[in-house]
Amino acid sequence: MSEIAMAEKAKQEPCLWTEDAPDGGWIGSCGIRWECDYETPKDNGMNFCPKCGRRLEQKGGTDERD
């Protein structure tokens, strides 16, 4: 597989964000650490990771509880 094809495939895979602490800390699969003052990243309108630019997929938080 060429480097371009591998890069395109990586862009299609989401950046998985998991809740790190009940105080609003989140960690993305690309290594980003993010603090949300209120609610979850998705609740705050975040759809893409600000570090890697991939689509943000959230594990945990209120989106899973609904």
Distance bins in CASP14 RR format, pairs under 12 A and 6 or more apart:
PFRMAT RR
TARGET T0000
AUTHOR 0000-0000-0000
RMODE 2
METHOD distances of the structure
MODEL  1
1 7 0 0 0 0 0 1 0 0 0 0 0
1 8 0 0 0 0 1 0 0 0 0 0 0
1 9 1 0 0 1 0 0 0 0 0 0 0
1 10 0 0 0 0 0 1 0 0 0 0 0
2 8 0 0 0 0 1 0 0 0 0 0 0
2 9 0 0 0 0 0 1 0 0 0 0 0
3 9 0 0 0 0 0 1 0 0 0 0 0
3 10 0 0 0 0 0 1 0 0 0 0 0
4 10 0 0 0 0 0 1 0 0 0 0 0
4 11 0 0 0 0 0 1 0 0 0 0 0
5 11 0 0 0 0 0 1 0 0 0 0 0
5 12 0 0 0 0 0 1 0 0 0 0 0
6 12 0 0 0 0 0 1 0 0 0 0 0
6 13 0 0 0 0 0 1 0 0 0 0 0
7 13 0 0 0 0 0 1 0 0 0 0 0
7 52 0 0 0 0 0 1 0 0 0 0 0
7 54 0 0 0 0 0 1 0 0 0 0 0
8 54 0 0 0 0 0 1 0 0 0 0 0
9 54 0 0 0 0 0 1 0 0 0 0 0
10 29 0 0 0 0 0 1 0 0 0 0 0
10 30 0 0 0 0 1 0 0 0 0 0 0
10 52 0 0 0 0 1 0 0 0 0 0 0
10 53 0 0 0 0 0 1 0 0 0 0 0
10 54 1 0 0 1 0 0 0 0 0 0 0
10 55 0 0 0 0 0 1 0 0 0 0 0
11 30 0 0 0 0 0 1 0 0 0 0 0
11 48 0 0 0 0 0 1 0 0 0 0 0
11 49 0 0 0 0 0 1 0 0 0 0 0
11 52 0 0 0 0 1 0 0 0 0 0 0
11 53 1 0 0 1 0 0 0 0 0 0 0
11 54 1 0 0 1 0 0 0 0 0 0 0
11 55 0 0 0 0 1 0 0 0 0 0 0
12 53 0 0 0 0 0 1 0 0 0 0 0
12 54 0 0 0 0 1 0 0 0 0 0 0
12 55 0 0 0 0 1 0 0 0 0 0 0
12 57 0 0 0 0 0 1 0 0 0 0 0
13 29 0 0 0 0 1 0 0 0 0 0 0
13 30 0 0 0 0 0 1 0 0 0 0 0
13 49 0 0 0 0 0 1 0 0 0 0 0
13 52 0 0 0 0 1 0 0 0 0 0 0
13 53 0 0 0 0 0 1 0 0 0 0 0
13 54 1 0 0 1 0 0 0 0 0 0 0
13 55 0 0 0 0 1 0 0 0 0 0 0
13 56 0 0 0 0 0 1 0 0 0 0 0
13 57 0 0 0 0 1 0 0 0 0 0 0
14 28 0 0 0 0 1 0 0 0 0 0 0
14 29 0 0 0 0 1 0 0 0 0 0 0
14 30 0 0 0 0 0 1 0 0 0 0 0
14 42 0 0 0 0 0 1 0 0 0 0 0
14 47 0 0 0 0 0 1 0 0 0 0 0
14 48 0 0 0 0 1 0 0 0 0 0 0
14 49 0 0 0 0 1 0 0 0 0 0 0
14 52 0 0 0 0 1 0 0 0 0 0 0
14 53 0 0 0 0 0 1 0 0 0 0 0
14 54 1 0 1 0 0 0 0 0 0 0 0
14 55 1 0 1 0 0 0 0 0 0 0 0
14 56 1 0 0 1 0 0 0 0 0 0 0
14 57 1 1 0 0 0 0 0 0 0 0 0
14 58 0 0 0 0 1 0 0 0 0 0 0
14 59 0 0 0 0 0 1 0 0 0 0 0
15 26 0 0 0 0 0 1 0 0 0 0 0
15 27 0 0 0 0 0 1 0 0 0 0 0
15 28 1 0 1 0 0 0 0 0 0 0 0
15 29 1 0 1 0 0 0 0 0 0 0 0
15 30 1 0 1 0 0 0 0 0 0 0 0
15 31 0 0 0 0 1 0 0 0 0 0 0
15 32 1 0 0 1 0 0 0 0 0 0 0
15 34 0 0 0 0 0 1 0 0 0 0 0
15 41 0 0 0 0 0 1 0 0 0 0 0
15 46 0 0 0 0 0 1 0 0 0 0 0
15 47 0 0 0 0 0 1 0 0 0 0 0
15 48 0 0 0 0 1 0 0 0 0 0 0
15 49 1 1 0 0 0 0 0 0 0 0 0
15 50 0 0 0 0 1 0 0 0 0 0 0
15 51 1 0 0 1 0 0 0 0 0 0 0
15 52 1 0 1 0 0 0 0 0 0 0 0
15 53 1 0 0 1 0 0 0 0 0 0 0
15 54 1 0 1 0 0 0 0 0 0 0 0
15 55 1 0 0 1 0 0 0 0 0 0 0
15 56 1 0 1 0 0 0 0 0 0 0 0
15 57 1 0 0 1 0 0 0 0 0 0 0
15 58 0 0 0 0 1 0 0 0 0 0 0
15 59 0 0 0 0 0 1 0 0 0 0 0
16 26 0 0 0 0 0 1 0 0 0 0 0
16 27 0 0 0 0 1 0 0 0 0 0 0
16 28 1 0 0 1 0 0 0 0 0 0 0
16 29 1 0 1 0 0 0 0 0 0 0 0
16 30 0 0 0 0 1 0 0 0 0 0 0
16 31 0 0 0 0 0 1 0 0 0 0 0
16 32 0 0 0 0 0 1 0 0 0 0 0
16 41 0 0 0 0 0 1 0 0 0 0 0
16 49 0 0 0 0 1 0 0 0 0 0 0
16 52 0 0 0 0 0 1 0 0 0 0 0
16 54 0 0 0 0 1 0 0 0 0 0 0
16 55 0 0 0 0 0 1 0 0 0 0 0
16 56 0 0 0 0 1 0 0 0 0 0 0
16 57 1 0 1 0 0 0 0 0 0 0 0
16 58 1 0 0 1 0 0 0 0 0 0 0
16 59 1 0 0 1 0 0 0 0 0 0 0
16 60 0 0 0 0 0 1 0 0 0 0 0
17 24 0 0 0 0 0 1 0 0 0 0 0
17 25 0 0 0 0 1 0 0 0 0 0 0
17 26 1 0 1 0 0 0 0 0 0 0 0
17 27 1 0 0 1 0 0 0 0 0 0 0
17 28 1 0 1 0 0 0 0 0 0 0 0
17 29 1 0 0 1 0 0 0 0 0 0 0
17 30 0 0 0 0 1 0 0 0 0 0 0
17 31 0 0 0 0 1 0 0 0 0 0 0
17 32 0 0 0 0 1 0 0 0 0 0 0
17 33 0 0 0 0 0 1 0 0 0 0 0
17 34 1 0 0 1 0 0 0 0 0 0 0
17 36 0 0 0 0 1 0 0 0 0 0 0
17 40 0 0 0 0 1 0 0 0 0 0 0
17 41 1 0 1 0 0 0 0 0 0 0 0
17 42 0 0 0 0 1 0 0 0 0 0 0
17 44 0 0 0 0 0 1 0 0 0 0 0
17 46 0 0 0 0 1 0 0 0 0 0 0
17 47 0 0 0 0 0 1 0 0 0 0 0
17 48 0 0 0 0 0 1 0 0 0 0 0
17 49 1 0 0 1 0 0 0 0 0 0 0
17 50 0 0 0 0 0 1 0 0 0 0 0
17 51 0 0 0 0 0 1 0 0 0 0 0
17 52 0 0 0 0 0 1 0 0 0 0 0
17 54 0 0 0 0 0 1 0 0 0 0 0
17 55 0 0 0 0 0 1 0 0 0 0 0
17 56 1 0 1 0 0 0 0 0 0 0 0
17 57 1 0 0 1 0 0 0 0 0 0 0
17 58 1 0 1 0 0 0 0 0 0 0 0
17 59 1 0 0 1 0 0 0 0 0 0 0
17 60 0 0 0 0 1 0 0 0 0 0 0
17 61 0 0 0 0 1 0 0 0 0 0 0
17 63 0 0 0 0 0 1 0 0 0 0 0
17 64 0 0 0 0 0 1 0 0 0 0 0
18 24 0 0 0 0 0 1 0 0 0 0 0
18 25 0 0 0 0 1 0 0 0 0 0 0
18 26 1 0 0 1 0 0 0 0 0 0 0
18 27 1 0 1 0 0 0 0 0 0 0 0
18 28 1 0 0 1 0 0 0 0 0 0 0
18 29 0 0 0 0 1 0 0 0 0 0 0
18 31 0 0 0 0 0 1 0 0 0 0 0
18 32 0 0 0 0 0 1 0 0 0 0 0
18 33 0 0 0 0 0 1 0 0 0 0 0
18 34 0 0 0 0 0 1 0 0 0 0 0
18 40 0 0 0 0 0 1 0 0 0 0 0
18 41 0 0 0 0 0 1 0 0 0 0 0
18 56 0 0 0 0 0 1 0 0 0 0 0
18 57 0 0 0 0 1 0 0 0 0 0 0
18 58 0 0 0 0 1 0 0 0 0 0 0
18 59 1 0 1 0 0 0 0 0 0 0 0
18 60 1 0 0 1 0 0 0 0 0 0 0
18 61 0 0 0 0 1 0 0 0 0 0 0
18 64 0 0 0 0 0 1 0 0 0 0 0
19 25 1 0 0 1 0 0 0 0 0 0 0
19 26 1 0 0 1 0 0 0 0 0 0 0
19 27 0 0 0 0 1 0 0 0 0 0 0
19 28 0 0 0 0 0 1 0 0 0 0 0
19 33 0 0 0 0 0 1 0 0 0 0 0
19 34 0 0 0 0 0 1 0 0 0 0 0
19 35 0 0 0 0 0 1 0 0 0 0 0
19 36 0 0 0 0 1 0 0 0 0 0 0
19 39 0 0 0 0 0 1 0 0 0 0 0
19 40 1 0 0 1 0 0 0 0 0 0 0
19 41 0 0 0 0 1 0 0 0 0 0 0
19 42 0 0 0 0 0 1 0 0 0 0 0
19 58 0 0 0 0 1 0 0 0 0 0 0
19 59 1 0 0 1 0 0 0 0 0 0 0
19 60 1 0 1 0 0 0 0 0 0 0 0
19 61 1 0 1 0 0 0 0 0 0 0 0
19 62 0 0 0 0 0 1 0 0 0 0 0
19 63 0 0 0 0 0 1 0 0 0 0 0
19 64 0 0 0 0 1 0 0 0 0 0 0
19 65 0 0 0 0 0 1 0 0 0 0 0
20 26 1 0 1 0 0 0 0 0 0 0 0
20 27 1 0 1 0 0 0 0 0 0 0 0
20 28 0 0 0 0 1 0 0 0 0 0 0
20 31 0 0 0 0 0 1 0 0 0 0 0
20 32 0 0 0 0 0 1 0 0 0 0 0
20 33 1 0 0 1 0 0 0 0 0 0 0
20 34 0 0 0 0 1 0 0 0 0 0 0
20 35 0 0 0 0 1 0 0 0 0 0 0
20 36 0 0 0 0 0 1 0 0 0 0 0
20 40 0 0 0 0 0 1 0 0 0 0 0
20 41 0 0 0 0 0 1 0 0 0 0 0
20 59 0 0 0 0 0 1 0 0 0 0 0
20 60 0 0 0 0 0 1 0 0 0 0 0
20 61 0 0 0 0 0 1 0 0 0 0 0
21 27 0 0 0 0 1 0 0 0 0 0 0
21 33 0 0 0 0 0 1 0 0 0 0 0
21 34 0 0 0 0 0 1 0 0 0 0 0
21 35 0 0 0 0 1 0 0 0 0 0 0
21 36 0 0 0 0 0 1 0 0 0 0 0
21 61 0 0 0 0 0 1 0 0 0 0 0
22 36 0 0 0 0 0 1 0 0 0 0 0
22 40 0 0 0 0 0 1 0 0 0 0 0
22 60 0 0 0 0 0 1 0 0 0 0 0
22 61 0 0 0 0 1 0 0 0 0 0 0
23 35 0 0 0 0 1 0 0 0 0 0 0
23 36 0 0 0 0 1 0 0 0 0 0 0
23 37 0 0 0 0 1 0 0 0 0 0 0
23 38 0 0 0 0 0 1 0 0 0 0 0
24 33 0 0 0 0 0 1 0 0 0 0 0
24 34 0 0 0 0 1 0 0 0 0 0 0
24 35 1 0 1 0 0 0 0 0 0 0 0
24 36 1 0 1 0 0 0 0 0 0 0 0
24 37 1 0 0 1 0 0 0 0 0 0 0
24 38 0 0 0 0 1 0 0 0 0 0 0
24 39 0 0 0 0 1 0 0 0 0 0 0
24 40 0 0 0 0 1 0 0 0 0 0 0
24 41 0 0 0 0 1 0 0 0 0 0 0
24 43 0 0 0 0 0 1 0 0 0 0 0
24 44 0 0 0 0 0 1 0 0 0 0 0
24 60 0 0 0 0 0 1 0 0 0 0 0
24 61 0 0 0 0 1 0 0 0 0 0 0
24 62 0 0 0 0 0 1 0 0 0 0 0
25 32 0 0 0 0 0 1 0 0 0 0 0
25 33 1 0 0 1 0 0 0 0 0 0 0
25 34 1 0 0 1 0 0 0 0 0 0 0
25 35 1 0 1 0 0 0 0 0 0 0 0
25 36 1 0 0 1 0 0 0 0 0 0 0
25 37 0 0 0 0 0 1 0 0 0 0 0
25 38 0 0 0 0 0 1 0 0 0 0 0
25 39 0 0 0 0 0 1 0 0 0 0 0
25 40 0 0 0 0 1 0 0 0 0 0 0
25 41 0 0 0 0 1 0 0 0 0 0 0
25 58 0 0 0 0 0 1 0 0 0 0 0
25 60 0 0 0 0 0 1 0 0 0 0 0
25 61 0 0 0 0 0 1 0 0 0 0 0
26 32 0 0 0 0 1 0 0 0 0 0 0
26 33 1 0 0 1 0 0 0 0 0 0 0
26 34 1 0 1 0 0 0 0 0 0 0 0
26 35 1 0 0 1 0 0 0 0 0 0 0
26 36 1 0 0 1 0 0 0 0 0 0 0
26 37 0 0 0 0 0 1 0 0 0 0 0
26 39 0 0 0 0 0 1 0 0 0 0 0
26 40 1 0 0 1 0 0 0 0 0 0 0
26 41 1 0 1 0 0 0 0 0 0 0 0
26 42 0 0 0 0 0 1 0 0 0 0 0
26 43 0 0 0 0 0 1 0 0 0 0 0
26 44 0 0 0 0 0 1 0 0 0 0 0
26 46 0 0 0 0 1 0 0 0 0 0 0
26 49 0 0 0 0 0 1 0 0 0 0 0
26 50 0 0 0 0 0 1 0 0 0 0 0
26 51 0 0 0 0 0 1 0 0 0 0 0
26 56 0 0 0 0 1 0 0 0 0 0 0
26 57 0 0 0 0 0 1 0 0 0 0 0
26 58 1 0 0 1 0 0 0 0 0 0 0
26 59 0 0 0 0 1 0 0 0 0 0 0
26 60 0 0 0 0 1 0 0 0 0 0 0
26 61 0 0 0 0 1 0 0 0 0 0 0
27 33 1 0 1 0 0 0 0 0 0 0 0
27 34 1 0 0 1 0 0 0 0 0 0 0
27 35 0 0 0 0 0 1 0 0 0 0 0
27 41 0 0 0 0 0 1 0 0 0 0 0
27 49 0 0 0 0 0 1 0 0 0 0 0
27 51 0 0 0 0 0 1 0 0 0 0 0
27 58 0 0 0 0 0 1 0 0 0 0 0
27 59 0 0 0 0 0 1 0 0 0 0 0
27 60 0 0 0 0 0 1 0 0 0 0 0
28 34 1 0 0 1 0 0 0 0 0 0 0
28 41 0 0 0 0 1 0 0 0 0 0 0
28 46 0 0 0 0 0 1 0 0 0 0 0
28 48 0 0 0 0 0 1 0 0 0 0 0
28 49 1 0 0 1 0 0 0 0 0 0 0
28 50 0 0 0 0 0 1 0 0 0 0 0
28 51 1 0 0 1 0 0 0 0 0 0 0
28 52 0 0 0 0 1 0 0 0 0 0 0
28 53 0 0 0 0 0 1 0 0 0 0 0
28 54 0 0 0 0 1 0 0 0 0 0 0
28 56 0 0 0 0 1 0 0 0 0 0 0
28 57 0 0 0 0 1 0 0 0 0 0 0
28 58 0 0 0 0 1 0 0 0 0 0 0
28 59 0 0 0 0 1 0 0 0 0 0 0
29 49 0 0 0 0 1 0 0 0 0 0 0
29 51 0 0 0 0 0 1 0 0 0 0 0
29 52 0 0 0 0 1 0 0 0 0 0 0
29 53 0 0 0 0 0 1 0 0 0 0 0
29 54 0 0 0 0 1 0 0 0 0 0 0
29 55 0 0 0 0 0 1 0 0 0 0 0
29 56 0 0 0 0 0 1 0 0 0 0 0
29 57 0 0 0 0 1 0 0 0 0 0 0
29 58 0 0 0 0 0 1 0 0 0 0 0
29 59 0 0 0 0 1 0 0 0 0 0 0
30 48 0 0 0 0 0 1 0 0 0 0 0
30 49 1 0 0 1 0 0 0 0 0 0 0
30 50 0 0 0 0 1 0 0 0 0 0 0
30 51 1 0 1 0 0 0 0 0 0 0 0
30 52 1 1 0 0 0 0 0 0 0 0 0
30 53 0 0 0 0 1 0 0 0 0 0 0
30 54 1 0 0 1 0 0 0 0 0 0 0
30 55 0 0 0 0 0 1 0 0 0 0 0
30 56 0 0 0 0 0 1 0 0 0 0 0
30 57 0 0 0 0 0 1 0 0 0 0 0
31 49 0 0 0 0 1 0 0 0 0 0 0
31 50 0 0 0 0 0 1 0 0 0 0 0
31 51 1 0 0 1 0 0 0 0 0 0 0
31 52 0 0 0 0 1 0 0 0 0 0 0
31 54 0 0 0 0 0 1 0 0 0 0 0
32 41 0 0 0 0 0 1 0 0 0 0 0
32 46 0 0 0 0 0 1 0 0 0 0 0
32 48 0 0 0 0 0 1 0 0 0 0 0
32 49 1 0 0 1 0 0 0 0 0 0 0
32 50 1 0 0 1 0 0 0 0 0 0 0
32 51 1 0 1 0 0 0 0 0 0 0 0
32 52 1 0 0 1 0 0 0 0 0 0 0
32 53 0 0 0 0 1 0 0 0 0 0 0
32 54 0 0 0 0 0 1 0 0 0 0 0
32 56 0 0 0 0 1 0 0 0 0 0 0
33 49 0 0 0 0 0 1 0 0 0 0 0
33 50 0 0 0 0 0 1 0 0 0 0 0
33 51 0 0 0 0 1 0 0 0 0 0 0
34 40 0 0 0 0 0 1 0 0 0 0 0
34 41 1 0 0 1 0 0 0 0 0 0 0
34 44 0 0 0 0 1 0 0 0 0 0 0
34 46 0 0 0 0 1 0 0 0 0 0 0
34 49 0 0 0 0 1 0 0 0 0 0 0
34 50 1 0 0 1 0 0 0 0 0 0 0
34 51 0 0 0 0 1 0 0 0 0 0 0
34 56 0 0 0 0 1 0 0 0 0 0 0
34 58 0 0 0 0 0 1 0 0 0 0 0
35 41 0 0 0 0 0 1 0 0 0 0 0
35 44 0 0 0 0 0 1 0 0 0 0 0
36 42 0 0 0 0 1 0 0 0 0 0 0
36 43 1 0 0 1 0 0 0 0 0 0 0
36 44 1 0 1 0 0 0 0 0 0 0 0
36 45 0 0 0 0 0 1 0 0 0 0 0
36 46 0 0 0 0 1 0 0 0 0 0 0
36 56 0 0 0 0 0 1 0 0 0 0 0
36 58 0 0 0 0 0 1 0 0 0 0 0
36 61 0 0 0 0 1 0 0 0 0 0 0
36 62 0 0 0 0 0 1 0 0 0 0 0
37 43 0 0 0 0 0 1 0 0 0 0 0
37 44 0 0 0 0 1 0 0 0 0 0 0
38 44 1 0 0 1 0 0 0 0 0 0 0
38 45 0 0 0 0 0 1 0 0 0 0 0
38 62 0 0 0 0 0 1 0 0 0 0 0
39 45 0 0 0 0 1 0 0 0 0 0 0
39 46 0 0 0 0 0 1 0 0 0 0 0
39 58 0 0 0 0 0 1 0 0 0 0 0
39 60 0 0 0 0 0 1 0 0 0 0 0
39 61 0 0 0 0 1 0 0 0 0 0 0
39 62 1 0 0 1 0 0 0 0 0 0 0
39 63 0 0 0 0 1 0 0 0 0 0 0
39 65 0 0 0 0 0 1 0 0 0 0 0
39 66 0 0 0 0 0 1 0 0 0 0 0
40 46 0 0 0 0 1 0 0 0 0 0 0
40 56 0 0 0 0 0 1 0 0 0 0 0
40 57 0 0 0 0 0 1 0 0 0 0 0
40 58 1 0 0 1 0 0 0 0 0 0 0
40 59 0 0 0 0 0 1 0 0 0 0 0
40 60 1 0 0 1 0 0 0 0 0 0 0
40 61 1 0 1 0 0 0 0 0 0 0 0
40 62 1 0 1 0 0 0 0 0 0 0 0
40 63 1 0 0 1 0 0 0 0 0 0 0
40 64 0 0 0 0 1 0 0 0 0 0 0
40 65 0 0 0 0 1 0 0 0 0 0 0
40 66 0 0 0 0 0 1 0 0 0 0 0
41 47 0 0 0 0 1 0 0 0 0 0 0
41 48 0 0 0 0 0 1 0 0 0 0 0
41 49 0 0 0 0 1 0 0 0 0 0 0
41 50 0 0 0 0 1 0 0 0 0 0 0
41 55 0 0 0 0 0 1 0 0 0 0 0
41 56 1 0 0 1 0 0 0 0 0 0 0
41 57 0 0 0 0 1 0 0 0 0 0 0
41 58 1 0 1 0 0 0 0 0 0 0 0
41 59 0 0 0 0 0 1 0 0 0 0 0
41 60 0 0 0 0 0 1 0 0 0 0 0
41 61 0 0 0 0 1 0 0 0 0 0 0
41 62 0 0 0 0 0 1 0 0 0 0 0
41 63 0 0 0 0 1 0 0 0 0 0 0
42 48 0 0 0 0 0 1 0 0 0 0 0
42 55 0 0 0 0 0 1 0 0 0 0 0
42 56 1 0 0 1 0 0 0 0 0 0 0
42 57 0 0 0 0 1 0 0 0 0 0 0
42 58 1 0 1 0 0 0 0 0 0 0 0
42 59 0 0 0 0 0 1 0 0 0 0 0
42 60 0 0 0 0 1 0 0 0 0 0 0
42 61 0 0 0 0 1 0 0 0 0 0 0
42 62 0 0 0 0 1 0 0 0 0 0 0
42 63 1 0 1 0 0 0 0 0 0 0 0
42 64 0 0 0 0 1 0 0 0 0 0 0
42 65 0 0 0 0 0 1 0 0 0 0 0
42 66 0 0 0 0 0 1 0 0 0 0 0
43 56 0 0 0 0 0 1 0 0 0 0 0
43 58 0 0 0 0 1 0 0 0 0 0 0
43 60 0 0 0 0 0 1 0 0 0 0 0
43 61 0 0 0 0 1 0 0 0 0 0 0
43 62 1 0 0 1 0 0 0 0 0 0 0
43 63 1 0 0 1 0 0 0 0 0 0 0
43 64 0 0 0 0 0 1 0 0 0 0 0
43 65 0 0 0 0 0 1 0 0 0 0 0
43 66 0 0 0 0 0 1 0 0 0 0 0
44 50 0 0 0 0 0 1 0 0 0 0 0
44 56 0 0 0 0 0 1 0 0 0 0 0
44 58 0 0 0 0 0 1 0 0 0 0 0
44 61 0 0 0 0 0 1 0 0 0 0 0
44 62 0 0 0 0 0 1 0 0 0 0 0
44 63 0 0 0 0 0 1 0 0 0 0 0
45 56 0 0 0 0 1 0 0 0 0 0 0
45 58 0 0 0 0 0 1 0 0 0 0 0
45 63 0 0 0 0 0 1 0 0 0 0 0
46 53 0 0 0 0 0 1 0 0 0 0 0
46 54 0 0 0 0 0 1 0 0 0 0 0
46 55 0 0 0 0 0 1 0 0 0 0 0
46 56 1 0 1 0 0 0 0 0 0 0 0
46 57 0 0 0 0 0 1 0 0 0 0 0
46 58 0 0 0 0 1 0 0 0 0 0 0
46 63 0 0 0 0 0 1 0 0 0 0 0
47 53 0 0 0 0 1 0 0 0 0 0 0
47 54 0 0 0 0 0 1 0 0 0 0 0
47 55 1 0 0 1 0 0 0 0 0 0 0
47 56 1 0 1 0 0 0 0 0 0 0 0
47 57 0 0 0 0 1 0 0 0 0 0 0
47 58 0 0 0 0 0 1 0 0 0 0 0
48 54 1 0 0 1 0 0 0 0 0 0 0
48 55 1 0 0 1 0 0 0 0 0 0 0
48 56 1 0 1 0 0 0 0 0 0 0 0
48 57 0 0 0 0 0 1 0 0 0 0 0
49 55 1 0 0 1 0 0 0 0 0 0 0
49 56 1 0 1 0 0 0 0 0 0 0 0
49 57 0 0 0 0 1 0 0 0 0 0 0
49 58 0 0 0 0 0 1 0 0 0 0 0
50 56 0 0 0 0 1 0 0 0 0 0 0
56 63 0 0 0 0 0 1 0 0 0 0 0
57 63 0 0 0 0 1 0 0 0 0 0 0
57 64 0 0 0 0 0 1 0 0 0 0 0
58 64 1 0 0 1 0 0 0 0 0 0 0
58 65 0 0 0 0 0 1 0 0 0 0 0
58 66 0 0 0 0 0 1 0 0 0 0 0
59 65 0 0 0 0 0 1 0 0 0 0 0
60 66 0 0 0 0 0 1 0 0 0 0 0
END
